Structures are given as C-alpha cells and as structure tokens.
Amino acid sequence: MHYKYGMIILLILNIKLEIKINKLNILLRKKNREHKLNDNNNFYKEMLKLYIEDRKSFYLKGRQYIMKKQGKKYEESKLETIQDKLNYLLIHESPENKTELVDKILVKNYSKKILHEDISVPILKIYNKTSEINLDDLPDKFILKCNHGSGMNIVCSDKKKFNLTKATEKLNKWMNINYGLKFFEYQYINIKKKIFAEKYLDDNIIDYKFNCYNGEPKFIRTKFHINGKNLNNHYSLNWTLTDIEFNWRDYIRDPSIKIAKPKNLDKMIYYARKLSSPFCFCRVDFYEVDNKVYLGELTFAPANLGMNYNNDKMRKYLGNLLDITKINN
C-alpha cells in the first residue's frame, strides 16, 4: 500500500516538473522571438532561463552586465555612489510594484488616484498595432509613443509632412523589444505593449525632472533645447543653479544660459513629493504649458543608471543623500 502511494506521489511530482519545463520552454521561445535571438546569443538565452529559475540571480547578473558595459563595477559590499544604490534598489525592490508606474499609459491612472486631480497629458488614441493608426483621426500636431520603454517617441509637428511609413517601421521595431529584458530594467518586463497618440503640448518644451530621495525632492534637472544646444542644467528647489553636471548623450551643462523659474514650481514640488512617497528613489517629470502643470513620467533608473555625474565625489555625495534601508519589497 505504501509503495503504491509512493508511486502516485512520484508520478504527480514528475507531472509537475514536466509542466514547469514546458512553461519554461514556451516562455524562452516567446522571449527569443521578442529579442530575435540567434544561436550565438548565449548570454541572453542563459539570462532568460535564469529569469524563470532564480529571479534574484537574474536581477543581480543583469545589472552587473549593464554596469560592466558602462565601464563600472557593481559590488553589494560597497554601496557608496548613487549608481551603486540605485542598482541595489533595482535588484532588491519588487519590480511588480513599479510596473504600473513606468507604463506610459497606466501611470496616468496612478497620478490621478494619488493627486485627486488629472495632470496627465491627454491621450488621443490607443493602438494594439501600427495597422490601426489612421492619421485622419488625429489633429495636425501629435506625438506617437510606445508605453513600454524609454525614448520611444515620434513627434509630429505637421501632419501634412508626416511620414507614416517611416514612423510605422520605427514603432514596429520598438514593439518587438522587451525593454525590461534587453536593458535589465525589471519594472518594464511585464508591461502589455501598446502604441498611443498623445496631445502635442508646445514647441521647445522644458522637461523638469525632479529627483526624489525617500519621497523628498532634492534637485531638479532641466532638459531643454536653445540656440542649437541640448542643455541639462540642474537647479535646487529654490531655483538656484547647482554644480551638478549630468552629461548624457549630447546634453551638456551650460551655466551661462539661465531659464526662468517655472510659475508652478511649488505645485510641482508638492506633486513630486506625493507621487514619489512610496519609494526610496523616484524621478518625477513635469512640463509647464500655459500656466498648467502636466505629468511627463516616473522613472526609477535614469539613463539605465549610466549617469555621468561630474566626478566620483559628486556620485558619492548624491549617494549619501539616499537611504536604502527602508526598501520597498
């Protein structure tokens, strides 16, 4: 009798193991298609398998890989710089708590729920695929975006001159990327991919990026274009230009160029504090157009944590501002 029950239990365990293996193979094939992986791309295949079997090891190995590509090294025994601490949060904070917030569509619901008012940029249309886009349904100016990554934006400032074929090629390419797996930003992995058209707010708009540490805005990075330059100046909360330098792509700091204090700065600070309060770190972005504040996005890993601040001293100074002991699991 005991032998019979033992055989039944063993059979059940074998069935469960077979189901797990089949699920793993299905997911690997799916992710391989998303990445268009070939047989030589062994690293990503190993990582996709690790994603199923040992999530923490996947998080750690992925961030170590990204830091190495950026010429840096990540060691959990030595968490000093702002990059070190933000990598630690990416590895150890639950990404599921952030998925809604980095989804460029769903974050609008989160903002409305927390602030009890709607400061989102209006959505004109939402699409599941590019073939659904009909320019006749859109105004003369608009922006096309994907909801599942960073930098996936196409600006249309004149519909008569807009090349939909080129835009479609770019959007299809983006829709084939799992941004979270490609760049090891785990909060993006399970986003249901969509394309959406958003209202065009203004020409030469200023992006106010509030870096919030433990729910408290610490400084504001301004991203704007002027006189043919892409600028990246940082301000304190009382709108004093700081010494912080953040070289990113072709954006530079130019202290000779000043921008006026936004009329709604106090309101932006209040919004940033409310929206970032559950997290050790969160960057909250705003625009100001016609005296109205609009939410841009929430970000937990600016520039994939390849932040080229002035020097190691500045990176350690910013790291000291962030307390990661109250991690949100």
N, C-alpha and C positions, 0 to 999 in steps of 0.2 A: 504493500500500500504506500509506504513512504517513498519507495523507488518510483512509483507511478506519479505521485505528486511532484517529486523532484524533476522528473522528465517534463511534466507540464510546465513547471516554473522555468526550466531551462529553455523550453520551446518559446514561451512568452518573451523571455529576455532576448532570444535570437531574433524574434519578430520585431521587437522594439529597436534593436540595433540595426536591422535591415532598413526599417523605416527612416531612422536617423541618417544612415548612409545615403539612401535615396534622396532625402531632402537636401543633404549637403551637395550631392551631385547636381541636382536641379538648380540650386542657388549658384553653384560655381559656373554652370553653363550660362545662366542668366547674366551674371556679373561679367563673365568673359565676353558676352555679346555687347554689353554696355561699354566695356573698355576696348572692344575689338582686339583682345589679347591674342597673341600668336604663341606657338610652342616655345619660342625662345624667351618669352617674358616670364621666366620662372619666379622672379621675385613677387610679382603681383599675384600669381597663382598661389604661391605659398601663403601670402597675406590673406587672400580670400578664404583659404581653408582655415587659417588661424582665426579669422573673424567669426567662424562658426564654433570652433572648438575651444578657444581660450581668448575671450574678448579683451581682458586686461593686457595680456601679452601682445595682442594685435594693436591696442592703443599705444602701448609703450614703444614697440618696434617701429610702428608707423611714424611717430613723432621723432624718434631718433634718426630715422631715414631722412625726414624733411630737414632736420637741423643740420645733418651732415651735408646735404645738398647746399645749404645756406652757409657752409663753412664754419659751423658752430658745433658744439658738443653738448648733449643733454645728460646730466647726471643728477639723480634724485638725492644724492648725498650732499649736493652743493647747489642749493636753490638761492641764488643771490640776485640775478638780474631779472628784469621784468619779463624777458623771454622765457627764462627758466620757470618762473612761477606760473605764467600763462600756459606753458606746455604741461606743467603739473596738473593744472585745472582741466585741460583738455583730456588728459589721461584718466583722471580720477573722479571728475564730476560726471554725473549721469547725463549722457547726451540726449536721452529721451525727453528730459525736462526742458531742452532748448530747441527741439525740432520745430515746434510751432512758431518760435520767436525768430528763427532765421529763414523761415518760409516767407518769401516776399509778399505773399497774399494773406496768409493766416495771421501774420504779425499785426495786421490792421485790426483784427478782432481782439487780439490781446491788448493793444493800446486803448481801444475803446472801452474795454472791460475795466482796465486799471484806472484810466483817467476820467471815466464817465463823460467823455466827450470825444467827438471824432476829429482827429487832426491828421488823418491819413490823406495821401494824395489819391483823388478819386480814380477808381478802376473803370475803364470804358468797356472792355470786353475781356473774357477769359476763354482760352482755347486749349483743347487737348492735343492738337497737332496743327502744323502750319497750313495744311489744306483748308482749314476752317477760316483763315484770315481773309476778310473781304474789306478792301480799302474804302468801299462805298459806305461802310458802316462807321467809319472813323472820321474825325474832324481833320482840318488841314494840317494841324500840328499834333503830334502824339509821341509817345515812347513805347516801344515794344521791349518786353523783358521776359526772362525766364525766372521762375520763382525759387530755383533750387541751387543757386550758386552765387558767385561774386563776379562782377564785371560783365554780366550777360545782358547788356542794354544796347538798344539801337534807337537813336534819336531821329525822328522825322520832323524837320522844321518847315518843310514844304512838300505837301503830298503830291503835287504835280511833278516834282523832280525825284520822288522816292522810288528807288529800285527794289521792288518787292522780291524779284528773283534772287538778288544778292542777299537780301535780308533773310529770305527763306533758307538759303544754303547755310547761313551762319546759325540761324535758330535750330535747324535740324542737327547740325554738328553739336550744339550745346545740349540738345535734348538727348543725345546719345552718351552724354557724360554723367556718371555718378560722381558729383563733385566731392562728396564726403569720402569716397573710397580713393579717388585719384589724388587728393591733396591731404588725406588723413585728417580732415576736419569732421569729426564723427557726428556732430549735430545735424549735418546735411544728409546723412546716408539714407534715411527712410522717408525723405520728402517725396510726395507724389508730384511728379513733374508736370508743370503747366506753363503755358505761354499766356501773357496778358498784356493788354494795351492800357497804358496809364496816361492821365492828363499831362500835357506839356505845360509846365509852370511858367518858365521865363527863360530868356537868353542870359548867358553868362551868370548863372545862378551860383551863389556861395553855399558850400556844404559845411555846416557847423557840426563837428564831431566831438561829442562830449565823452571824455574818457572817465569812467566812473569806477572807483575803487571802493569795494564794500558798501555799495549803494550811495556813495558820495561823489559827485562830480569834482574832479581835481584840476583838469585843464581842458582847453578847447582847441582842437586842431581845425584850422580853416583851410579848405581846399577850394581854390578858385583860379580863374584864368584872367590875365590882364597884360596888355601890351605884348602879346605873343608869348608870355611866360606862364608856366604852370606852377602855382605857388602853394606853399604848405606852411604857413606861419601859425604859431601856437600862442594862445592867449590865456591869461589867468581868468578867474571868474569875475574879477572886477575890470576886465578888459585891458590889462597891461600886457604888452608883448613880452613873451618869455624867451629864455635862452634855449629852449628845447628845439632841437633840429631833428627832423624825420625825413631823411632822403629816401624817396620811394619813386621808382621808375624815373620820369623826367621832372618830378616835382621837387622844388628847392625852397629853402628859406631865404627870404629877402626882406631884411628889417627896414629897408628904405621905403618899402611900399606898405602903407597903412590902410586898413579898411575900417569903416565906421562901426562903432558898437551897434549891434542889432537892437532895434526898438523893443523887441520882446525877449531880451536876454534873461530877465528874471523868470519869465514864464518858461523859457527853455530849461533853465536850471531846475525849476520845480518839476517839469515833466521828466527830465533825465533822472532825477532822484527817485521819482515814483516808479518809473519803468525798470530801473536797474536794481532796485532794492533787494530782490531775492538772491542776487548773485554776488560772488566775490569780485568778479570783473565783468563789465559790460560796456561797450561803446554804443552810445545812442546818438543818431544823426538827425539833424533837422535842416529845413530850409525856411527862409522867411520871404514871403512874396505878398505885396500889397498889404503889409502890416499884419499878415496872418502867418502862424507857425504851422508847418507841415512836418510830419514824421518821415524820415528817409528810411532807415533800417536800424536793426540791432545787430551787433557784431560781437563775437566772443574771441575771435582770433584775427585781429587786424593784419592785413598783408601776409596771411598764413604764418604769422609770428616771425616774419623776416624783417623786423623793424630795425632799420639802420639809424638808431639814435646817435647823437653827437659822438659819443665815445663810451667806453666801458663804465666810466664814472657816472655818467648820466643814466645808463641802463641799470646800474646798481642803486642809484638814488630813487629811480621810479619803482624798482623792485621793493625797496624798503617801505614804500607807501602802501603796498598791498599786503593785507593779512589773509593768508590762505588756510588758517587753522579752522575757520568755520565753513568748511567746504560743503557744498550743497549736493548730497548724493541722491 
